[in-house]
């Protein structure tokens, strides 16, 4: 829904995507992809609410089925994996395969997240057979970072805090710091994932300030904590090992509230 990073601009059709709603437009059909609930559609929700028919294709376990027709498969690694199974194979040319492969790569963390399955690898292999430059897609859209992104990542790692005897880690990006780097949300990719792989950490939390006393929360876990339960408790959603939500209060209030839910799960375990 928001403007995406320049690294995705080489994908076929990227230049045709509109990020600005057209007032009063009504459509026969509105399809929501990879959106766990209606609120995730943001300022585009009016299209969904006024469309004659609605559909949703998603893989989030928290999706309750808000569309007229829903295809929700929580056991699938990515919405792009589901889309491939719904498509006529003859329609999946090289350009389409590039987009689907990119979606699978990002939702699986380059095939290393726990949601990666044998079926995921099979589909990825079939997409590769369309002649795509799969290594370039991975490098350009997943690993490659701008100088600005590296500076912000370095600062977030430097200012990160280990707590709960090293089982958890968090880092917070203030709006004034965003302003200092002249950054936007596109410059924050990869921060939470780098926090997650800190040795000994079970759960990682990354907050960035969207307004005074308001934060966007990203969470990742490695083995035990179901962060989708925590995100859902605070009005968000996501996956067992990757989820997020919006929260209000001071930075300390947000961290303390999240910590209490993490501690509950660790105690259960």
C-alpha positions as CSV (number, residue, x, y, z in Angstrom):
1,X,0.0,0.0,0.0
2,X,2.9,2.4,0.8
3,X,5.5,3.3,-1.8
4,X,8.1,0.5,-1.9
5,X,11.9,0.6,-2.0
6,X,13.6,1.3,-5.3
7,X,15.2,-2.1,-5.2
8,X,11.8,-3.6,-6.3
9,X,11.5,-1.2,-9.3
10,X,13.0,-3.7,-11.8
11,X,10.0,-6.1,-11.4
12,X,7.7,-6.1,-14.3
13,X,4.6,-3.9,-13.7
14,X,6.1,-2.0,-10.7
15,X,5.7,1.3,-12.4
16,X,1.9,0.7,-12.8
17,X,1.2,0.3,-9.1
18,X,-0.7,3.2,-7.6
19,X,-0.1,4.2,-4.0
20,X,-2.7,6.9,-3.9
21,X,-6.5,6.1,-3.5
22,X,-8.8,7.7,-6.0
23,X,-11.7,9.4,-4.3
24,X,-15.1,7.8,-5.0
25,X,-13.8,5.0,-7.2
26,X,-16.0,1.8,-6.9
27,X,-14.9,-1.5,-8.3
28,X,-16.7,-4.8,-9.2
29,X,-14.0,-6.8,-7.4
30,X,-11.5,-6.0,-4.7
31,X,-8.8,-8.6,-3.8
32,X,-6.8,-8.3,-0.6
33,X,-3.4,-10.1,-0.6
34,X,-1.3,-10.9,2.5
35,X,-3.5,-8.7,4.7
36,X,-4.6,-10.5,7.9
37,X,-7.5,-8.2,8.6
38,X,-9.5,-5.4,7.1
39,X,-7.6,-2.7,9.1
40,X,-4.4,-3.7,7.3
41,X,-5.9,-2.2,4.1
42,X,-5.4,1.3,5.6
43,X,-6.7,4.2,3.5
44,X,-7.5,1.8,0.7
45,X,-10.2,0.1,2.8
46,X,-12.9,2.1,1.0
47,X,-12.3,0.1,-2.1
48,X,-12.9,-3.1,-0.2
49,X,-16.0,-1.8,1.6
50,X,-17.7,-0.6,-1.6
51,X,-16.8,-3.3,-4.0
52,X,-19.5,-5.6,-5.3
53,X,-17.4,-8.7,-4.5
54,X,-14.4,-9.2,-2.3
55,X,-11.8,-11.9,-2.0
56,X,-8.8,-12.4,0.2
57,X,-5.7,-14.6,-0.3
58,X,-3.5,-14.9,2.8
59,X,-1.4,-17.1,5.0
60,X,-1.6,-15.4,8.4
61,X,-2.8,-17.6,11.2
62,X,-4.7,-14.7,12.7
63,X,-6.9,-14.1,9.6
64,X,-10.5,-14.8,10.5
65,X,-11.9,-14.5,7.0
66,X,-13.2,-11.0,6.4
67,X,-13.8,-11.2,2.6
68,X,-16.7,-12.6,0.7
69,X,-14.4,-15.4,-0.6
70,X,-11.3,-16.2,1.3
71,X,-8.4,-18.6,0.6
72,X,-6.4,-18.7,3.9
73,X,-3.7,-21.3,4.2
74,X,-1.6,-20.7,7.4
75,X,0.5,-23.7,6.6
76,X,1.8,-22.0,3.4
77,X,5.1,-20.1,3.6
78,X,3.9,-17.1,1.7
79,X,0.9,-15.6,0.0
80,X,2.8,-15.8,-3.3
81,X,3.1,-19.6,-2.7
82,X,-0.7,-19.8,-2.5
83,X,-1.1,-17.6,-5.6
84,X,1.0,-19.9,-7.6
85,X,-1.2,-22.9,-6.7
86,X,-4.3,-20.8,-7.8
87,X,-2.9,-19.8,-11.1
88,X,-3.0,-21.5,-14.5
89,X,0.5,-22.6,-15.0
90,X,0.4,-21.3,-18.6
91,X,0.0,-17.8,-17.2
92,X,3.1,-17.9,-15.1
93,X,5.7,-16.5,-17.5
94,X,9.2,-15.3,-16.6
95,X,7.9,-11.8,-15.4
96,X,5.2,-13.3,-13.2
97,X,7.7,-15.9,-11.8
98,X,10.1,-13.2,-10.8
99,X,7.4,-11.5,-8.7
100,X,6.2,-14.7,-7.1
101,X,9.7,-15.9,-6.3
102,X,10.6,-12.6,-4.7
103,X,7.5,-12.8,-2.5
104,X,8.4,-16.3,-1.3
105,X,12.0,-15.3,-0.7
106,X,11.0,-12.4,1.5
107,X,8.4,-14.3,3.5
108,X,10.7,-17.2,4.2
109,X,13.8,-15.1,4.9
110,X,15.5,-16.7,1.9
111,X,14.1,-20.2,2.8
112,X,15.4,-20.2,6.4
113,X,12.3,-19.5,8.4
114,X,10.4,-22.3,10.0
115,X,7.5,-21.8,7.6
116,X,9.6,-23.2,4.7
117,X,8.4,-26.6,3.6
118,X,9.2,-29.2,0.9
119,X,6.3,-27.7,-1.1
120,X,7.8,-24.3,-0.8
121,X,11.1,-25.5,-2.3
122,X,9.2,-27.4,-5.1
123,X,7.3,-24.3,-6.1
124,X,10.5,-22.2,-6.0
125,X,12.2,-24.7,-8.2
126,X,9.4,-24.5,-10.8
127,X,9.6,-20.7,-10.8
128,X,13.4,-21.0,-11.4
129,X,12.6,-23.1,-14.4
130,X,10.9,-20.1,-16.0
131,X,14.4,-18.7,-16.5
132,X,14.5,-16.1,-13.7
133,X,17.8,-14.8,-12.4
134,X,17.0,-16.0,-8.8
135,X,20.4,-15.0,-7.3
136,X,20.0,-11.4,-8.6
137,X,16.4,-11.2,-7.1
138,X,17.7,-12.3,-3.7
139,X,20.7,-10.0,-3.7
140,X,18.9,-6.9,-5.1
141,X,15.7,-7.1,-2.9
142,X,16.9,-8.9,0.3
143,X,20.6,-8.5,1.0
144,X,21.6,-5.3,-0.7
145,X,21.4,-2.2,1.5
146,X,21.9,1.5,0.9
147,X,24.5,3.5,2.9
148,X,21.6,5.1,4.8
149,X,20.1,1.7,5.7
150,X,23.5,0.5,7.0
151,X,24.0,3.6,9.1
152,X,20.5,3.2,10.7
153,X,21.0,-0.5,11.2
154,X,24.4,0.1,12.9
155,X,22.8,2.7,15.2
156,X,20.0,0.4,16.2
157,X,22.4,-2.5,17.0
158,X,24.6,-0.1,19.0
159,X,21.6,1.2,21.0
160,X,20.0,-2.3,21.4
161,X,19.4,-3.6,24.9
162,X,19.5,-7.2,26.1
163,X,17.1,-8.1,28.9
164,X,15.5,-11.1,30.6
165,X,19.0,-12.6,31.2
166,X,19.9,-12.3,27.6
167,X,16.8,-14.1,26.3
168,X,15.3,-11.0,24.7
169,X,16.6,-7.9,22.9
170,X,15.0,-4.7,21.9
171,X,15.9,-1.5,20.0
172,X,13.9,1.7,19.5
173,X,14.0,4.2,16.7
174,X,12.8,7.7,17.6
175,X,11.1,10.0,15.1
176,X,13.9,12.6,15.7
177,X,16.5,10.0,14.7
178,X,14.4,9.2,11.6
179,X,14.4,12.9,10.8
180,X,18.2,13.1,11.4
181,X,18.9,10.4,8.7
182,X,16.1,11.8,6.5
183,X,14.7,8.2,6.5
184,X,11.4,6.6,6.1
185,X,10.0,3.1,6.8
186,X,11.6,1.7,3.6
187,X,15.0,2.3,5.3
188,X,14.2,0.0,8.2
189,X,14.1,-3.3,6.4
190,X,16.3,-6.0,8.0
191,X,16.7,-4.4,11.5
192,X,14.4,-6.8,13.3
193,X,16.0,-9.8,11.6
194,X,19.5,-8.8,12.6
195,X,18.4,-8.4,16.2
196,X,16.8,-11.9,16.1
197,X,20.1,-13.6,15.3
198,X,21.9,-12.2,18.3
199,X,23.4,-15.3,20.0
200,X,21.3,-16.6,22.9
201,X,18.2,-14.5,22.1
202,X,14.8,-16.1,21.9
203,X,12.7,-13.0,21.2
204,X,13.6,-9.7,19.4
205,X,11.6,-6.5,19.5
206,X,12.0,-3.5,17.3
207,X,10.0,-0.3,17.8
208,X,9.8,2.8,15.7
209,X,8.0,5.9,16.6
210,X,5.1,7.0,14.3
211,X,3.8,9.8,16.5
212,X,4.2,11.1,20.0
213,X,3.6,8.1,22.3
214,X,2.8,5.8,19.4
215,X,4.9,3.0,18.1
216,X,5.0,0.4,15.3
217,X,6.1,-2.9,16.9
218,X,7.9,-5.8,15.1
219,X,8.6,-9.0,16.9
220,X,10.6,-12.1,15.9
221,X,11.2,-15.3,17.9
222,X,13.5,-18.3,17.4
223,X,12.1,-21.4,19.1
224,X,9.6,-21.0,21.9
225,X,7.6,-17.8,21.9
226,X,4.5,-17.5,19.6
227,X,4.7,-13.8,18.8
228,X,1.5,-13.9,16.8
229,X,-0.4,-14.5,20.1
230,X,1.3,-11.4,21.6
231,X,0.6,-9.3,18.6
232,X,-3.1,-10.4,18.5
233,X,-3.4,-9.5,22.2
234,X,-2.5,-6.0,21.3
235,X,-4.6,-5.7,18.2
236,X,-2.1,-6.9,15.6
237,X,-1.3,-10.1,13.9
238,X,1.2,-12.2,12.0
239,X,2.9,-15.5,12.2
240,X,4.2,-17.7,15.1
241,X,7.8,-16.5,14.6
242,X,7.1,-13.1,13.0
243,X,4.4,-10.6,13.9
244,X,3.7,-7.0,14.7
245,X,1.2,-4.5,16.1
246,X,0.7,-0.8,16.9
247,X,1.0,0.3,20.5
248,X,0.6,3.5,22.5
249,X,2.3,4.8,25.6
250,X,5.9,5.5,26.5
251,X,8.7,3.4,25.2
252,X,9.0,1.8,28.6
253,X,5.3,1.1,28.8
254,X,5.3,-0.7,25.5
255,X,8.4,-2.8,26.3
256,X,7.0,-3.7,29.8
257,X,3.7,-4.8,28.4
258,X,5.3,-6.9,25.7
259,X,7.7,-8.4,28.2
260,X,4.9,-9.5,30.5
261,X,3.3,-11.5,27.6
262,X,6.7,-13.0,26.7
263,X,7.3,-14.1,30.3
264,X,3.9,-15.8,30.4
265,X,4.8,-18.0,27.4
266,X,8.3,-18.8,28.7
267,X,6.7,-19.8,32.0
268,X,4.2,-22.0,30.2
269,X,7.1,-23.7,28.4
